[in-house]
Amino acid sequence: MKGGGKLAEMIERPDVDALMAGPLGNWLDGQAIAREAALKATNNRRFGVVLVVLVLAVFALILFRIELGTVLAGTFFVGAAGWAWAEGPKRKAILAVKIGINDAIAEALGMEYHHDCEAGLPFELAKACRLVPSHDRASFEDSWSGHFGEIPFMLHEAHLEERRGSGKNRRWVTVFRGLIMDVGYTRRFHGTTLLVRDNFFRKIWGSKKDSIKVAGLTLDYAAMVHPDFEDIYDIYTSDQTEARYLIDPLYVEQLIALERSYEGQDAATIFHEGHLVIALKSGNLFESGSIDASDDRARMMRTIDQFENLARLAAMVNSRHAAQT
């Protein structure tokens, strides 16, 4: 693997130019015809959908004399379904490119990537600690796993939905979309510590709770070491001394940098046994594929930059233990 600098001094940062000049670049060149054909097929379908919807609307208004409001509502739903169908070839081509690029990045990082995946133990821990909202159905994708140096790492995206409303108004509502990450630690923690947004756990009248019960544990509130972050985060822990050691201003700054890197919000973390689990609301990430080949390099760079911030956080957390041994 040719170098482009060290990724948080633990693994070598993939060189995008080298990747594009190698087998990945050759494969992407071969995808040019497929992308062009997919875009053409999608455009043809779009035209057909618009034509059919207009004809149906005219027939409904003139021949069957259906009320305008009903016709407009029907046109909207039929058009939306037709448009989703029309986008099929384009989505398929983009997905193929995304998987190809992410596979190449994972190989360069010495990791494994799978687009389709199931929830793992980190998600179950985040759910047990109430860091993700209650939901009626869940889907998962974009699983990355491997090591940063000697530090084990696993990440996947989660999309959680809740069924709301009744009758004709019943619908699925997204309550969480984001990342669930698990960064291994070089030793087990003495206790369990949660870092959450300010007032994440609130009493009925609005003030933050003095203690919480999660995953069969009672965790007590701990004051932040640095006053600048008291209005941003709360700490709950079963070991006050360890919590203040683990969560210092440098860790909080790295976590905020991670939020910005993933364009996320409301990051929450769990220190439990030998794992640091992070739940982060974000958009749909690792979308390395595009119908436009000119976007490939920039999308690859963005994914690698996101991993670099995560590797830096993993190195910073683990360096404390290394300094003590």
C-alpha positions in Angstrom: 0.0 0.0 0.0 1.6 3.3 -1.1 1.8 6.0 1.5 -0.1 9.2 1.7 0.9 9.9 5.4 0.1 8.0 8.5 -3.6 7.7 9.6 -3.3 8.9 13.2 0.1 7.2 13.2 -1.5 3.8 13.5 -2.2 2.7 9.9 -1.1 4.1 6.6 -3.5 6.6 4.9 -4.6 5.3 1.5 -3.3 7.3 -1.4 -6.3 8.2 -3.5 -4.1 8.8 -6.6 -2.5 5.4 -6.2 -6.0 3.8 -5.9 -7.3 5.6 -8.9 -4.2 4.5 -10.9 -4.6 0.9 -10.0 -7.3 -1.8 -10.3 -9.9 0.4 -8.9 -9.4 3.1 -11.5 -9.5 0.5 -14.3 -12.7 -0.9 -12.8 -14.3 2.6 -12.6 -13.3 3.2 -16.2 -15.3 0.1 -17.1 -18.3 1.5 -15.2 -18.5 4.5 -17.4 -20.7 2.7 -20.0 -22.9 1.3 -17.2 -23.4 4.7 -15.6 -24.3 6.3 -18.9 -26.8 3.6 -19.7 -28.3 3.8 -16.3 -28.8 7.6 -16.6 -30.3 7.2 -20.0 -32.7 4.5 -18.7 -33.7 6.7 -15.8 -34.3 9.7 -18.0 -36.5 7.6 -20.3 -38.5 6.3 -17.4 -38.9 9.8 -16.0 -40.4 11.0 -19.3 -42.7 8.0 -19.4 -43.9 8.6 -15.9 -44.6 12.3 -16.5 -46.5 11.4 -19.7 -48.6 8.7 -18.1 -49.4 10.9 -15.0 -50.5 13.8 -17.2 -52.7 11.6 -19.4 -54.4 10.0 -16.3 -55.0 13.4 -14.8 -56.7 14.7 -18.0 -58.9 11.6 -18.3 -59.9 11.9 -14.6 -60.8 15.6 -15.0 -62.5 15.5 -18.4 -64.0 12.1 -18.9 -64.8 11.1 -15.3 -65.3 14.6 -13.9 -63.4 13.9 -10.7 -62.9 16.8 -8.4 -59.6 18.8 -8.9 -58.4 18.3 -5.4 -58.8 14.5 -5.6 -57.1 14.4 -9.0 -54.1 16.5 -7.7 -53.8 14.2 -4.6 -53.9 11.1 -6.8 -51.5 12.6 -9.3 -49.0 13.3 -6.5 -49.1 9.7 -5.1 -49.0 8.1 -8.5 -46.2 10.4 -9.6 -44.2 9.8 -6.5 -44.4 6.0 -6.9 -43.6 6.3 -10.6 -40.6 8.6 -10.0 -39.2 6.1 -7.4 -39.5 3.4 -10.0 -37.8 5.6 -12.6 -34.8 6.2 -10.4 -34.2 2.4 -10.2 -31.5 2.1 -12.8 -29.6 5.1 -11.5 -29.7 3.9 -7.9 -28.5 0.5 -9.0 -25.5 2.0 -10.9 -24.6 4.3 -8.0 -24.8 1.4 -5.5 -22.4 -0.7 -7.6 -19.9 2.1 -7.8 -20.2 2.8 -4.0 -19.5 -0.8 -3.1 -16.6 -1.0 -5.5 -15.0 2.2 -4.1 -15.7 1.3 -0.4 -14.3 -2.2 -1.0 -11.1 -0.7 -2.3 -10.8 1.8 0.6 -11.4 -1.0 3.1 -8.7 -3.2 1.5 -6.2 -0.3 1.6 -7.0 0.3 5.3 -6.7 -3.4 6.0 -10.4 -3.6 6.9 -13.5 -5.4 5.7 -16.5 -3.7 4.2 -20.0 -5.0 3.7 -22.9 -2.9 2.4 -25.6 -5.3 3.8 -25.2 -6.1 7.5 -27.0 -6.8 10.8 -26.8 -5.0 14.1 -24.0 -6.0 16.4 -23.3 -5.9 20.1 -22.4 -2.2 20.0 -25.9 -1.3 18.8 -27.4 -3.6 21.5 -25.3 -1.8 24.1 -26.3 1.6 22.8 -30.0 0.5 22.9 -29.6 -0.9 26.5 -28.2 2.4 27.6 -31.0 4.4 25.9 -28.7 6.3 23.6 -30.9 5.5 20.6 -34.6 6.1 20.7 -37.3 3.4 20.9 -38.4 2.2 17.5 -40.6 -0.3 15.7 -38.2 -1.3 12.9 -34.5 -1.0 12.1 -32.3 -1.4 9.1 -28.5 -1.4 8.9 -25.9 -0.9 6.2 -22.3 0.0 5.5 -20.4 -2.2 8.0 -16.7 -1.5 8.4 -14.5 -3.6 10.7 -10.8 -4.2 11.3 -8.1 -2.6 13.3 -6.4 0.8 13.7 -3.0 -0.5 14.5 -3.7 -3.0 17.3 -7.0 -1.4 18.2 -10.1 -3.3 17.1 -12.8 -1.2 15.4 -16.3 -1.7 14.0 -18.8 0.7 12.5 -22.2 0.5 10.8 -25.0 2.8 9.9 -28.4 2.4 11.6 -31.8 3.7 10.4 -34.5 3.5 13.1 -38.2 4.2 12.4 -41.4 4.4 14.5 -44.9 3.8 13.4 -47.1 6.8 14.1 -50.6 7.9 13.5 -53.7 5.8 12.9 -55.9 4.9 10.0 -55.0 6.7 6.8 -52.5 8.8 8.7 -50.4 5.8 9.8 -46.8 6.4 8.6 -43.2 5.5 9.3 -41.2 8.3 10.9 -37.4 8.2 11.2 -36.3 8.7 14.8 -32.6 8.0 14.3 -30.3 7.8 11.4 -26.6 7.7 12.0 -23.5 5.8 13.1 -22.9 3.2 15.7 -19.1 2.8 16.3 -17.1 0.5 18.6 -13.5 1.3 19.3 -11.6 -1.3 21.3 -9.6 -0.2 24.4 -6.3 -1.9 25.4 -7.7 -2.7 28.9 -11.1 -3.2 30.5 -12.7 -0.2 32.3 -13.3 -0.5 36.0 -16.8 1.0 35.6 -19.3 2.1 33.0 -19.4 5.7 31.9 -21.8 7.5 29.6 -21.2 10.9 28.0 -24.4 12.4 26.6 -25.7 15.8 25.6 -26.7 18.3 28.3 -30.0 17.4 29.9 -30.3 14.2 27.8 -31.6 12.4 30.9 -34.2 14.8 32.4 -36.6 14.8 35.3 -40.3 15.4 34.7 -39.9 19.1 35.5 -36.9 19.5 33.2 -33.8 19.4 35.3 -31.1 16.8 34.7 -31.3 13.6 36.7 -28.9 12.9 39.5 -28.7 9.2 38.6 -30.0 6.9 35.9 -30.6 3.1 35.5 -29.4 1.6 32.2 -28.4 -1.9 31.2 -29.0 -3.1 34.7 -26.6 -0.5 36.2 -27.1 2.6 38.3 -25.0 5.5 37.1 -24.5 8.7 39.0 -24.1 12.2 37.6 -20.5 13.5 37.5 -19.6 17.1 37.0 -17.5 17.9 33.9 -13.8 18.5 34.6 -13.7 21.5 32.3 -16.4 24.2 32.9 -16.4 25.1 29.2 -18.1 21.8 28.3 -20.7 21.7 31.1 -23.4 23.2 28.9 -22.6 20.8 26.1 -22.4 17.3 27.8 -23.4 15.4 30.9 -21.5 12.4 32.4 -23.1 9.5 34.2 -20.8 6.9 35.7 -20.4 4.0 38.1 -16.8 5.2 38.8 -16.3 8.9 39.4 -12.5 8.8 39.4 -12.3 6.8 36.2 -14.8 9.0 34.4 -12.8 12.1 35.1 -9.7 10.4 33.8 -11.4 9.2 30.6 -13.3 12.3 29.7 -11.1 15.3 29.6 -11.1 18.5 27.4 -9.0 16.8 24.8 -11.4 13.9 24.4 -14.4 16.2 24.2 -12.6 18.3 21.5 -11.9 15.2 19.5 -15.5 14.1 19.8 -16.7 17.4 18.6 -14.3 17.2 15.7 -15.7 13.8 14.9 -19.2 15.2 14.8 -18.1 17.9 12.3 -16.3 15.3 10.2 -19.4 13.2 9.8 -21.7 16.3 9.7 -23.4 14.8 12.7 -24.9 15.9 16.0 -25.8 14.7 19.5 -22.9 12.3 19.8 -23.1 10.1 22.8 -20.5 7.6 24.1 -20.3 4.6 26.3 -17.2 3.3 28.1 -18.0 -0.2 29.1 -15.7 -3.2 29.8 -13.1 -3.0 26.9 -15.2 -0.9 24.5 -15.8 2.7 23.6 -19.2 2.8 21.8 -20.2 6.0 20.0 -23.8 6.8 18.7 -23.9 9.7 16.3 -26.8 11.2 14.4 -25.8 12.0 10.9 -26.9 11.9 7.3 -26.5 8.9 5.0 -22.7 8.5 5.0 -20.1 6.5 3.0 -22.0 7.3 -0.2 -18.8 7.0 -2.3 -20.8 6.2 -5.5 -22.1 8.8 -7.9 -23.6 8.8 -11.3 -21.0 11.4 -12.3 -17.5 9.9 -12.5 -15.9 13.3 -11.8 -17.2 13.1 -8.2 -15.4 9.8 -7.5 -12.1 11.3 -6.2 -13.7 13.8 -3.9 -16.0 11.2 -2.4 -13.1 8.9 -1.7 -11.2 11.7 0.0 -14.1 12.5 2.2 -14.5 8.9 3.4 -10.8 8.6 4.1 -10.8 11.9 6.0 -13.7 10.6 8.2 -11.7 7.5 9.1 -8.7 9.6 10.0 -10.7 11.6 12.6 -12.0 8.3 14.0 -8.5 6.8 14.1 -7.2 9.9 15.9 -10.0 9.6 18.6 -9.1 5.9 19.0 -5.4 6.7 19.4 -6.0 9.5 21.9 -8.2 7.4 24.1 -5.8 4.4 24.1 -2.7 6.6 24.6 -3.7 7.2 28.2 -3.3 3.6 29.1 0.0 3.3 27.1 1.3 6.3 29.1 0.5 4.5 32.4 2.1 1.1 31.5 
